[in-house]
């Protein structure tokens, strides 16, 4: 069952819609991504939500403007199941993004492919395919490029983890690497 939110903080739906129209008309970057993040936060609380930007027609009806939202599996603790998160650009400061991207790409490689694929946000960058680990977390190598190029935030928990290690992954021995690869079902 989907609960429909007609107002938020006593703000009527038509005012929210007018504010969204203004944001779209003025070309504000990141608005859809921020709404997608809000949708994820609502769903975490058990509220099934759908992001729809609508503008009134002269007949009084509304139309939906469909925009593409990109989801990826974020870095995860080794014991956690896979989840998906929307890529939200410009969530990190440049300095933190650079430190975090360095951490993401300098960890231990579990598997890597020679081929590259276009990035899922713009299709402009060619990203490497690989699976990385620091012994506690695992992630796809393309996260380093999404963080560096678009300042996407993988998660607060992962940022805290990388920061606690001073953005320097520990070196893992071969036995630990093989154990992690087996646990994740990764073939190297």
MARTORLUM-609189 format. One line per 4 residues: number of its first residue (from 1); for each residue x, y, z of N, C-alpha, C. Coordinates in steps of 0.05 Angstrom, whole numbers, plus 5000, padded with zeros to 4 digits. Layout:
// residues N
NUM	X/Y/Z/X/Y/Z/X/Y/Z  ...
//
This chain:
// residues 188
1	5017/4976/5000/5000/5000/5000/5018/5025/5000  5011/5044/4983/5026/5069/4982/5011/5091/4996  5025/5103/5016/5014/5126/5029/5021/5151/5013  5002/5168/5008/5007/5192/4993/5009/5215/5013
5	5031/5230/5010/5035/5252/5028/5024/5277/5015  5003/5289/5026/4990/5312/5015/5003/5338/5025  5016/5337/5048/5029/5361/5059/5053/5352/5075  5071/5370/5079/5095/5365/5095/5101/5390/5111
9	5102/5387/5137/5107/5410/5154/5087/5432/5149  5061/5424/5146/5039/5442/5141/5041/5458/5115  5057/5448/5096/5059/5461/5070/5041/5445/5051  5020/5458/5040/5002/5444/5023/5015/5434/4997
13	5004/5412/4987/5016/5399/4963/5019/5419/4940  4999/5436/4935/5001/5455/4913/5025/5474/4916  5032/5481/4940/5056/5498/4944/5081/5482/4939  5082/5456/4947/5105/5439/4941/5108/5437/4911
17	5086/5433/4897/5086/5430/4868/5097/5456/4855  5087/5479/4865/5096/5504/4854/5126/5508/4859  5136/5500/4882/5164/5502/4888/5180/5484/4870  5170/5459/4865/5184/5441/4847/5185/5452/4819
21	5162/5463/4809/5161/5475/4783/5182/5497/4780  5185/5514/4801/5204/5536/4801/5232/5525/4799  5238/5504/4814/5265/5492/4813/5271/5481/4786  5252/5467/4774/5255/5455/4747/5259/5478/4726
25	5242/5498/4728/5243/5520/4709/5270/5535/4710  5281/5537/4734/5306/5551/4737/5331/5533/4734  5326/5508/4727/5348/5490/4721/5366/5484/4744  5355/5482/4768/5372/5476/4791/5382/5448/4789
29	5408/5444/4791/5421/5418/4789/5416/5402/4815  5413/5376/4812/5411/5359/4835/5384/5356/4847  5364/5371/4838/5338/5370/4850/5325/5342/4849  5326/5329/4826/5314/5303/4823/5330/5283/4841
33	5356/5285/4841/5372/5267/4857/5366/5271/4887  5362/5296/4895/5356/5301/4923/5328/5289/4930  5309/5292/4911/5282/5280/4916/5284/5250/4917  5302/5238/4901/5305/5209/4901/5317/5200/4928
37	5335/5216/4939/5346/5210/4965/5324/5212/4986  5307/5232/4984/5285/5234/5003/5267/5210/5001  5262/5201/4976/5245/5177/4972/5258/5153/4986  5284/5150/4984/5297/5128/4997/5295/5130/5028
41	5298/5154/5038/5295/5157/5067/5267/5151/5077  5247/5159/5061/5219/5152/5068/5215/5122/5067  5226/5109/5047/5222/5080/5044/5236/5066/5067  5259/5077/5077/5272/5065/5100/5254/5066/5125
45	5235/5085/5126/5216/5087/5148/5190/5072/5142  5190/5056/5121/5166/5040/5115/5145/5055/5098  5152/5079/5088/5133/5093/5071/5141/5089/5042  5124/5077/5026/5130/5073/4998/5124/5099/4984
49	5145/5110/4971/5143/5136/4959/5151/5136/4930  5140/5154/4915/5147/5156/4887/5151/5186/4881  5173/5192/4868/5179/5220/4861/5167/5226/4834  5149/5246/4834/5136/5254/4809/5135/5285/4810
53	5147/5297/4789/5144/5325/4786/5121/5330/4767  5102/5346/4775/5079/5351/4758/5074/5381/4755  5064/5388/4731/5058/5416/4726/5029/5417/4716  5014/5437/4725/4986/5439/4716/4983/5445/4686
57	4965/5432/4673/4958/5439/4646/4936/5460/4647  4930/5472/4624/4908/5491/4624/4881/5479/4630  4878/5453/4625/4853/5439/4631/4851/5433/4661  4872/5439/4676/4871/5433/4704/4882/5406/4711
61	4888/5390/4691/4900/5363/4695/4930/5367/4700  4943/5346/4708/4971/5347/4712/4985/5326/4694  5010/5332/4688/5026/5313/4673/5051/5306/4690  5062/5283/4686/5086/5275/4700/5110/5279/4682
65	5131/5289/4692/5156/5291/4678/5174/5269/4687  5179/5250/4670/5195/5227/4677/5224/5233/4673  5240/5229/4694/5269/5233/4692/5282/5208/4703  5306/5202/4693/5320/5178/4699/5335/5181/4726
69	5332/5162/4743/5347/5160/4768/5366/5136/4766  5391/5140/4772/5411/5119/4770/5416/5107/4798  5415/5081/4799/5420/5066/4824/5444/5049/4821  5460/5047/4842/5483/5029/4844/5483/5015/4871
73	5497/4992/4872/5503/4979/4897/5525/4995/4911  5520/5006/4934/5540/5022/4948/5561/5004/4962  5583/5016/4971/5601/5000/4988/5586/4989/5011  5593/4964/5019/5578/4951/5041/5598/4936/5059
77	5589/4932/5084/5605/4915/5102/5603/4887/5091  5624/4872/5095/5626/4845/5084/5602/4827/5092  5592/4831/5116/5570/4815/5126/5542/4825/5117  5540/4848/5105/5515/4860/5098/5505/4850/5070
81	5479/4849/5066/5469/4842/5039/5472/4866/5020  5470/4860/4995/5471/4882/4975/5446/4899/4977  5450/4925/4973/5427/4944/4972/5432/4961/4947  5414/4979/4942/5418/4998/4920/5414/5026/4931
85	5428/5045/4920/5425/5073/4927/5425/5090/4902  5411/5112/4904/5410/5131/4881/5436/5147/4882  5447/5152/4859/5471/5169/4857/5463/5198/4859  5472/5212/4879/5465/5240/4883/5491/5256/4881
89	5494/5270/4858/5519/5286/4854/5521/5309/4874  5545/5318/4878/5552/5342/4893/5544/5341/4922  5547/5317/4934/5541/5314/4962/5566/5317/4980  5589/5315/4967/5614/5317/4983/5630/5342/4975
93	5645/5352/4994/5664/5374/4987/5686/5362/4970  5698/5378/4953/5719/5368/4935/5742/5355/4950  5751/5366/4972/5774/5355/4986/5767/5327/4997  5743/5325/5009/5735/5299/5020/5731/5279/4997
97	5720/5287/4975/5715/5269/4953/5742/5258/4942  5762/5275/4941/5788/5266/4931/5801/5246/4951  5799/5251/4977/5810/5232/4996/5795/5205/4995  5769/5207/4993/5752/5183/4993/5757/5167/4967
101	5759/5181/4944/5764/5167/4919/5791/5153/4920  5811/5166/4931/5837/5153/4934/5835/5128/4951  5820/5129/4972/5816/5105/4989/5802/5083/4973  5781/5090/4959/5766/5070/4944/5783/5056/4923
105	5801/5071/4910/5817/5058/4888/5843/5046/4898  5851/5051/4923/5877/5041/4932/5874/5016/4950  5850/5007/4954/5845/4983/4970/5854/4958/4955  5850/4935/4966/5858/4909/4954/5838/4901/4932
109	5849/4893/4910/5832/4884/4887/5824/4855/4891  5798/4850/4890/5788/4822/4890/5785/4811/4862  5776/4829/4844/5774/4821/4815/5774/4846/4799  5785/4844/4775/5786/4868/4757/5784/4858/4728
113	5771/4874/4712/5767/4867/4683/5783/4887/4667  5792/4878/4643/5807/4895/4625/5789/4915/4611  5763/4909/4609/5745/4927/4594/5736/4950/4612  5725/4970/4599/5714/4993/4613/5685/4997/4603
117	5669/5010/4619/5641/5016/4611/5635/5045/4615  5616/5057/4600/5609/5085/4604/5596/5088/4632  5601/5112/4644/5589/5117/4670/5559/5119/4666  5544/5113/4688/5515/5111/4686/5502/5138/4690
121	5517/5159/4698/5504/5185/4701/5504/5201/4675  5526/5202/4661/5527/5218/4637/5536/5202/4612  5548/5179/4616/5558/5164/4594/5584/5174/4583  5595/5195/4595/5619/5208/4584/5645/5195/4593
125	5646/5186/4618/5670/5174/4628/5670/5144/4623  5694/5133/4618/5697/5104/4616/5708/5094/4642  5693/5077/4655/5700/5068/4682/5710/5039/4682  5729/5034/4699/5740/5006/4702/5719/4989/4717
129	5720/4963/4711/5704/4944/4725/5721/4928/4744  5713/4928/4769/5729/4913/4789/5714/4912/4816  5723/4895/4833/5713/4893/4860/5736/4897/4879  5732/4914/4899/5753/4922/4918/5745/4915/4946
133	5765/4914/4964/5759/4910/4993/5781/4922/5010  5774/4929/5034/5794/4938/5054/5795/4918/5077  5781/4895/5074/5781/4875/5095/5755/4876/5111  5742/4899/5112/5717/4902/5127/5694/4909/5109
137	5699/4923/5087/5679/4932/5068/5687/4923/5040  5668/4921/5022/5673/4914/4994/5657/4933/4977  5667/4939/4952/5653/4957/4934/5663/4953/4906  5647/4962/4887/5655/4962/4859/5675/4985/4854
141	5695/4980/4838/5716/5000/4833/5705/5026/4821  5683/5025/4806/5673/5049/4794/5664/5070/4814  5660/5062/4839/5654/5082/4860/5675/5104/4862  5700/5096/4859/5722/5116/4861/5718/5138/4840
145	5710/5131/4816/5705/5151/4795/5680/5168/4800  5658/5155/4810/5634/5170/4816/5639/5190/4838  5655/5182/4858/5661/5200/4880/5679/5223/4870  5700/5217/4855/5719/5237/4846/5705/5256/4825
149	5692/5245/4805/5682/5262/4783/5656/5277/4791  5639/5264/4806/5612/5275/4812/5607/5281/4841  5627/5275/4858/5625/5279/4887/5600/5265/4899  5596/5241/4890/5574/5224/4901/5582/5213/4928
153	5563/5213/4947/5568/5203/4974/5560/5174/4975  5579/5155/4979/5570/5127/4981/5553/5121/5006  5560/5132/5029/5544/5131/5053/5560/5144/5076  5545/5154/5095/5558/5166/5119/5575/5145/5134
157	5564/5121/5136/5579/5100/5151/5605/5093/5137  5605/5092/5110/5629/5085/5096/5649/5108/5099  5640/5133/5096/5658/5156/5100/5671/5156/5127  5654/5150/5148/5665/5149/5175/5686/5127/5177
161	5681/5104/5165/5700/5082/5165/5726/5090/5152  5725/5101/5128/5749/5109/5114/5764/5131/5130  5750/5149/5141/5762/5171/5157/5776/5159/5181  5763/5139/5194/5776/5126/5218/5802/5113/5211
165	5806/5106/5186/5831/5093/5177/5849/5114/5164  5842/5140/5168/5858/5161/5156/5861/5158/5126  5840/5148/5113/5839/5144/5084/5862/5127/5074  5871/5108/5090/5893/5090/5082/5884/5062/5087
169	5876/5046/5067/5868/5019/5071/5892/5002/5081  5886/4982/5097/5907/4964/5107/5913/4944/5085  5937/4933/5085/5945/4913/5066/5936/4886/5077  5923/4870/5059/5912/4844/5067/5930/4822/5057
173	5932/4801/5072/5948/4778/5063/5931/4761/5043  5944/4744/5028/5931/4729/5007/5908/4711/5018  5912/4699/5041/5892/4682/5052/5866/4698/5058  5870/4721/5070/5846/4738/5076/5832/4747/5050
177	5847/4754/5030/5836/4762/5004/5819/4739/4993  5830/4715/4993/5816/4692/4982/5791/4686/4998  5792/4689/5025/5769/4684/5042/5747/4704/5035  5754/4730/5032/5734/4750/5026/5722/4745/4998
181	5739/4738/4979/5729/4732/4952/5709/4709/4952  5715/4688/4968/5696/4665/4970/5670/4674/4983  5672/4690/5004/5648/4699/5019/5630/4715/5000  5642/4732/4984/5626/4749/4966/5619/4736/4939
185	5631/4712/4934/5625/4698/4909/5639/4711/4886  5662/4723/4891/5678/4737/4870/5699/4719/4859  5700/4717/4833/5721/4701/4820/5742/4720/4810  5767/4716/4818/5789/4735/4810/5803/4727/4785
//
